[in-house]
Amino acid sequence: MLRAAFQPSTYQAETEVSLQIQPAVEVPLDTLARRATQAVPGFELQGMALPKSPADTVVRALGRLTSSPLYGNFSETIELSARTGRVLAAPDVRQASLGERAELVAFTLHFGQFGGWLVKVFWALGGLSPALLSLTGFLLWWRRQPAIKPTSQRPSQITPPTTNGMRPVR
């Protein structure tokens, strides 16, 4: 999932491909979508990534599992052939290693991709709570500061500080 950030090929500049040489997907997209949803039980299609170059002949069906909402959006990727429509790879997230599943759950919880709009509101309020805590902490500190009051005594009438609780003799 995030491992692509550590691969040098992720940061290499892509060459622009003109519209005339776009690779053709020879199978209708509806057929590819149907085959992707049949490949993994409970798969909900959320998007498709088409080939980027003539050499690339793989269509990726991106989606999530309806039975496992904590794995998040786009947690499942099914690869299909752009020429034949055959399913090339259909890994099931539920059969992945514990570390990969924990990474998906952490990603989903971090971005608040589960639940409905109410969960997103709670997530937003939780994100704003550090700012609110620092603001209320500052206000409490500010109210606690003693106010500087002007003295009505002239400087000659102010007694010097005492030592050991005794006043100096005049």
Long-range contacts (C-beta under 8 A, 24 or more apart in sequence): 1-100, 1-103, 1-104, 1-107, 2-103, 2-107, 14-52, 17-52, 17-53, 21-54, 23-50, 23-51, 23-52, 23-53, 23-54, 23-56, 23-57, 23-82, 24-82, 25-50, 25-51, 25-59, 25-82, 26-82, 26-83, 26-84, 26-85, 27-80, 27-81, 27-82, 27-83, 27-84, 27-85, 31-85, 32-59, 32-61, 32-80, 32-85, 33-61, 35-80, 35-85, 35-87, 36-61, 36-63, 36-78, 36-80, 36-87, 36-90, 37-63, 39-78, 39-87, 39-90, 40-65, 40-76, 40-78, 40-90, 40-92, 42-66, 42-67, 42-68, 43-76, 43-78, 46-73, 46-74, 47-74, 50-82, 51-82, 56-82, 57-81, 57-82, 57-83, 58-82, 58-88, 65-93, 65-94, 68-93, 68-94, 69-108, 69-114, 69-115, 70-104, 70-105, 70-108, 70-109, 70-114, 71-101, 71-104, 71-105, 71-108, 72-104, 72-105, 72-107, 72-108, 72-111, 72-113, 72-114, 73-108, 73-113, 75-104, 75-108
